[in-house]
Amino acid sequence: MLMQPFDPSDSAHRANIKVGAFLLPLQKNFIYMVHAASIASICLDVKANELYLDVKINEEAAFMDASSAGVRASKKVWIAPLLYLLSGGALLGVSTNLAKLAGEVLLPPLAFLFWSVLGAVLILLFFAWLRGELPPVKWRTLEYYSISAFTGVAGSNLIFFSAIPHVGAGFVALTITLPPLLTYIGALALRMEQFQIIRAVGVTSALAGAVALAANKLSAPDADHFWIFLALIGPVLLAIGNLYRTIRWPEGVSGSALAPGMLVAAAIILFAVGFLPGFSLAVPVEHSLPLILIGIQSLVFAGQFWLLFLLQKTGGPVLLSLLGSVGAAVGIPVAILLQRETPPEGLLLGCILIGTGIVLLNLGKYR
């Protein structure tokens, strides 16, 4: 209950609260209806005594006034995150297949990743400059760029791109479906999410689909177990990145400014890795295909990481982690149909389980 002195000469009071339909003199303990000038739909209960107007927000009345608008909004609120999820996941699936093509034209994984990230940096910085949202440079944001870059771009993608020639684009597309379970467990442990049966079932379903496909890959007679297990480290980094970006999101900074900042940090990390033994940033120039692939991958990365931050802000870390599931749904068919990879055993069952998981996680988010 807010105790507000009733003083007709108080201009601030009159400006904030419009009092109408009062029958003078005011009657003690009689309920009056007033409206906040700045919030047209809110209603207040007012009781008068000798010295004060007791003002109380009438939440039920406000809810009744806004209920129809709220219903309309709730029907639309899930559409944007779902579109970000499907679009970003599709680009992720395309990315894994481009990495395999790069290996076939003898473009080293590090070189392909570095120059593609650098191209994406230029694209995103250009659009950030047009919008007046260039990445801020402060200690707080530099920390954010660096850790986000290592977990979400440089470390995880270098593992994936290096593993693709050994385990195939289809299997790498499958491994990136694993972060949902890790992210959801982490979000529950950090109290970023409340436990919901429907969401837990959704994550479990998506994970079951990925595990079924991975188990069949491991059982193959020609399986390269070292690269299979190394590829499974990538999802751990992605899950850590999903949680970190949500927890440490710099206040007042848009995703359009954070995305290029993160990619700049990733390019610096990858450039430094290029000086280590066994790594190279050189690009074959005997023909134009490597440069074409780098150009396409730059566009893919720019769209993928821009959508990643939009989804992070609107959908949260758990929904974000389903990018991998959508990426697998796109990447595996592309690998089979266009790259002539052998379809993984249990592909249909895996896709059904992953698709079911995406639906349930979306329903749980906006239930």
C-alpha positions in Angstrom: 0.0 0.0 0.0 1.5 3.3 -1.1 0.7 6.3 1.2 0.4 9.4 -0.9 -0.5 12.8 0.7 -3.5 14.3 -1.0 -2.5 17.8 -1.9 -4.4 19.4 -4.8 -1.5 21.9 -5.2 1.0 19.2 -5.8 1.6 19.4 -9.6 3.7 16.3 -9.7 0.8 14.3 -8.1 -1.7 15.7 -10.5 0.6 15.0 -13.4 1.0 11.3 -12.5 -2.5 10.4 -11.3 -5.7 11.5 -12.9 -8.5 11.4 -10.4 -12.0 11.5 -11.7 -15.6 11.0 -10.7 -15.1 11.9 -7.1 -18.1 13.1 -5.1 -16.9 15.7 -2.7 -16.3 15.5 0.1 -14.2 12.4 -0.1 -15.6 9.6 1.9 -13.3 7.6 4.2 -12.5 4.0 3.2 -14.5 4.4 0.0 -12.9 2.8 -3.1 -12.2 5.1 -6.0 -10.9 4.3 -9.5 -7.9 6.2 -10.9 -5.6 5.8 -13.9 -1.8 6.3 -14.2 -1.3 8.8 -17.1 1.8 7.0 -18.3 0.2 3.5 -18.3 -3.3 3.8 -19.8 -4.4 0.2 -19.0 -3.4 0.1 -15.3 -6.1 0.5 -12.6 -5.6 1.6 -9.0 -7.8 1.2 -5.9 -7.8 4.4 -3.8 -9.1 4.7 -0.3 -9.5 8.1 1.3 -9.0 9.0 5.0 -8.4 12.3 6.7 -4.8 12.9 5.5 -3.9 10.4 2.8 -5.1 8.7 -0.3 -4.0 5.1 0.0 -3.1 3.9 -3.5 -2.9 0.3 -4.4 -2.3 -1.3 -7.8 -5.3 -3.4 -8.8 -3.5 -6.2 -10.6 -6.6 -8.1 -11.5 -8.2 -5.0 -13.1 -5.0 -4.3 -15.0 -4.9 -8.0 -16.1 -8.5 -7.8 -17.3 -7.8 -4.7 -19.3 -4.7 -6.1 -20.9 -5.8 -9.7 -21.3 -6.8 -9.6 -24.9 -3.6 -7.8 -25.9 -1.6 -10.3 -23.9 -3.2 -13.2 -25.7 -2.4 -11.7 -29.0 1.2 -11.1 -28.0 1.6 -14.6 -26.7 0.6 -16.0 -30.0 3.4 -14.1 -31.7 6.2 -14.1 -29.1 7.5 -17.6 -30.1 7.6 -16.9 -33.9 10.8 -14.8 -34.0 12.9 -17.2 -31.9 11.7 -20.1 -33.9 12.6 -18.4 -37.2 16.0 -17.5 -35.8 16.5 -21.1 -34.7 15.5 -22.6 -38.1 17.5 -20.1 -40.2 20.6 -20.2 -38.0 20.5 -24.0 -37.8 20.2 -24.3 -41.6 23.3 -22.1 -42.0 25.1 -24.3 -39.5 24.2 -27.4 -41.5 25.5 -25.7 -44.7 28.7 -24.7 -42.9 29.7 -28.3 -42.0 29.3 -29.3 -45.7 31.3 -26.4 -46.9 34.1 -27.4 -44.6 34.2 -30.9 -46.2 34.4 -29.3 -49.7 37.3 -27.2 -48.4 39.1 -30.3 -47.4 38.6 -31.8 -50.8 40.3 -28.9 -52.5 43.2 -29.1 -50.0 42.3 -26.0 -48.1 43.6 -26.5 -44.5 40.9 -26.3 -41.9 42.6 -23.5 -40.0 43.1 -21.4 -43.1 39.5 -22.0 -44.2 38.1 -21.1 -40.7 40.4 -18.0 -40.2 39.8 -16.3 -43.6 36.1 -17.1 -43.5 35.8 -15.6 -40.0 37.7 -12.5 -41.1 35.4 -12.1 -44.1 32.4 -12.4 -41.7 34.0 -9.7 -39.5 34.1 -7.3 -42.3 30.5 -7.9 -43.3 29.1 -7.5 -39.8 31.3 -4.5 -39.0 30.0 -2.8 -42.1 26.3 -3.3 -41.1 27.1 -2.4 -37.5 28.6 0.9 -38.8 25.6 1.6 -40.9 23.3 1.1 -37.8 25.6 3.1 -35.5 26.2 -0.1 -33.4 29.9 -0.7 -33.6 31.3 -3.1 -30.9 32.2 -1.1 -27.7 35.7 -1.6 -26.5 35.9 -1.9 -22.7 37.5 -4.4 -20.3 34.0 -5.9 -19.7 33.3 -6.4 -23.4 36.8 -7.5 -24.3 36.4 -10.3 -21.8 33.1 -11.2 -23.3 34.4 -11.2 -26.9 37.4 -13.4 -25.9 35.6 -16.1 -24.0 32.7 -16.2 -26.4 35.1 -16.4 -29.4 37.0 -19.3 -27.9 34.0 -21.4 -26.9 31.6 -20.5 -29.7 33.8 -19.9 -32.7 37.6 -20.6 -32.6 37.9 -23.6 -30.4 34.7 -25.5 -31.3 34.8 -24.8 -35.0 38.5 -25.6 -35.3 37.7 -29.0 -33.8 34.8 -29.6 -36.1 36.5 -28.5 -39.3 39.6 -30.6 -38.5 37.5 -33.7 -37.7 35.3 -33.5 -40.8 37.9 -35.1 -43.2 38.2 -38.0 -40.8 34.6 -38.7 -39.6 32.5 -36.9 -42.3 30.3 -33.9 -42.4 27.3 -35.9 -41.4 28.8 -37.1 -38.2 30.0 -33.6 -37.2 26.5 -32.3 -37.9 25.3 -34.9 -35.5 27.7 -34.0 -32.7 26.4 -30.4 -32.7 23.0 -31.7 -31.6 24.5 -32.6 -28.2 24.7 -29.2 -26.5 21.0 -29.0 -25.5 21.4 -31.6 -22.7 24.6 -30.0 -21.4 23.2 -26.5 -21.7 19.9 -27.5 -20.0 21.7 -29.2 -17.1 24.0 -26.2 -16.7 21.1 -23.8 -16.8 19.3 -25.7 -14.1 22.4 -25.9 -12.0 22.9 -22.1 -12.3 19.1 -21.5 -11.7 18.8 -19.8 -15.1 15.9 -22.2 -15.9 13.1 -23.7 -13.9 12.6 -27.4 -14.3 9.7 -28.2 -16.7 8.8 -31.7 -17.6 7.9 -30.8 -21.2 11.3 -29.2 -21.8 13.2 -32.0 -20.1 11.4 -34.5 -22.3 12.2 -32.3 -25.4 15.9 -32.2 -24.5 16.0 -35.9 -23.8 14.3 -36.7 -27.1 16.8 -34.6 -29.1 19.7 -36.1 -27.2 18.4 -39.7 -27.7 18.2 -39.0 -31.5 21.8 -37.8 -31.5 23.1 -40.7 -29.3 21.4 -43.3 -31.4 23.2 -41.9 -34.5 26.5 -41.5 -32.8 26.5 -45.1 -31.4 26.0 -46.5 -34.9 28.9 -44.4 -36.1 31.2 -45.7 -33.4 30.2 -49.3 -34.1 31.3 -49.0 -37.8 34.3 -51.2 -38.6 36.3 -48.3 -40.1 35.5 -45.8 -37.3 38.3 -43.4 -36.3 37.8 -43.4 -32.6 40.3 -40.6 -31.9 38.6 -38.1 -34.2 35.2 -39.3 -33.1 35.9 -38.6 -29.4 37.7 -35.3 -30.3 34.7 -34.2 -32.2 32.6 -34.8 -29.1 34.6 -32.1 -27.2 33.2 -29.4 -29.5 29.6 -29.7 -28.1 31.0 -29.2 -24.6 32.6 -25.9 -25.6 29.4 -24.8 -27.4 27.3 -25.5 -24.2 29.8 -23.5 -22.1 29.5 -20.7 -24.6 25.7 -20.7 -24.6 25.6 -20.3 -20.8 28.5 -17.8 -20.6 27.0 -15.4 -23.3 23.7 -15.3 -21.4 25.2 -14.8 -18.0 27.8 -12.2 -19.0 25.8 -10.3 -21.7 27.1 -6.7 -21.3 24.3 -4.4 -20.2 23.0 -2.1 -22.8 24.8 -3.7 -25.8 22.9 -5.1 -28.7 23.6 -8.4 -30.3 24.4 -6.6 -33.6 27.3 -5.0 -31.8 28.4 -8.1 -29.9 28.5 -10.5 -32.9 31.3 -8.7 -34.9 33.2 -8.1 -31.6 33.2 -11.8 -30.9 34.3 -12.6 -34.4 37.2 -10.1 -34.3 38.4 -11.9 -31.1 38.0 -15.3 -32.9 40.1 -14.1 -35.8 42.8 -13.0 -33.5 42.8 -16.4 -31.7 42.9 -18.3 -35.0 45.7 -16.1 -36.3 47.8 -16.9 -33.3 47.1 -20.6 -33.7 48.5 -20.3 -37.2 52.0 -19.9 -35.8 51.9 -23.2 -34.0 53.6 -26.3 -35.6 51.4 -28.3 -37.8 49.0 -25.4 -38.7 48.9 -23.2 -41.7 46.9 -20.1 -42.8 48.0 -20.5 -46.4 45.3 -20.7 -49.1 46.0 -22.6 -52.3 45.9 -20.2 -55.3 46.3 -22.6 -58.2 42.5 -22.3 -58.8 39.7 -20.1 -57.7 37.5 -22.6 -55.9 39.2 -22.2 -52.4 38.6 -18.4 -52.6 35.0 -19.0 -53.7 34.4 -21.3 -50.7 35.9 -18.8 -48.3 33.6 -16.1 -49.7 30.5 -18.3 -49.3 31.5 -19.4 -45.8 32.1 -15.8 -44.8 28.5 -15.0 -45.8 27.3 -18.1 -43.9 29.2 -17.2 -40.8 27.9 -13.6 -40.9 24.3 -14.7 -41.0 24.8 -17.6 -38.6 26.4 -15.6 -35.8 24.1 -12.6 -36.2 21.1 -15.0 -35.8 22.9 -16.7 -32.9 22.9 -13.5 -30.9 19.3 -12.7 -31.8 18.2 -16.2 -30.7 20.4 -15.9 -27.5 18.5 -12.7 -26.5 15.0 -13.9 -27.4 15.1 -17.6 -26.7 17.7 -18.2 -24.0 20.6 -20.6 -23.8 18.6 -23.8 -24.0 16.6 -23.0 -27.1 19.9 -21.6 -28.6 21.6 -25.0 -28.1 19.0 -26.6 -30.5 20.8 -24.8 -33.4 22.9 -28.0 -33.6 19.8 -30.2 -33.9 18.4 -28.1 -36.8 21.9 -28.0 -38.3 22.0 -31.8 -38.3 18.6 -32.0 -39.9 19.9 -29.9 -42.8 23.6 -30.9 -42.8 23.0 -34.7 -43.0 20.7 -34.7 -46.0 23.1 -32.3 -47.8 26.1 -34.6 -47.0 24.2 -37.6 -48.3 22.6 -36.1 -51.4 25.3 -33.7 -52.6 28.5 -35.1 -51.0 27.6 -38.8 -51.5 28.3 -39.8 -47.9 26.8 -43.1 -46.7 23.6 -42.4 -44.7 24.2 -43.0 -41.0 22.4 -46.0 -39.5 19.2 -45.1 -37.7 18.9 -41.7 -39.6 15.1 -41.7 -39.7 14.7 -42.5 -36.0 17.3 -39.9 -35.1 15.6 -37.2 -37.1 12.2 -38.0 -35.7 13.5 -37.8 -32.1 15.5 -34.6 -32.8 12.4 -33.0 -34.4 10.2 -34.0 -31.5 12.7 -32.4 -29.1 12.7 -29.1 -30.9 8.9 -28.9 -30.8 8.7 -29.8 -27.1 11.4 -27.4 -26.1 9.6 -24.6 -27.9 6.2 -25.5 -26.3 7.8 -25.5 -22.9 9.5 -22.1 -23.4 6.2 -20.3 -24.0 3.8 -22.5 -22.0 
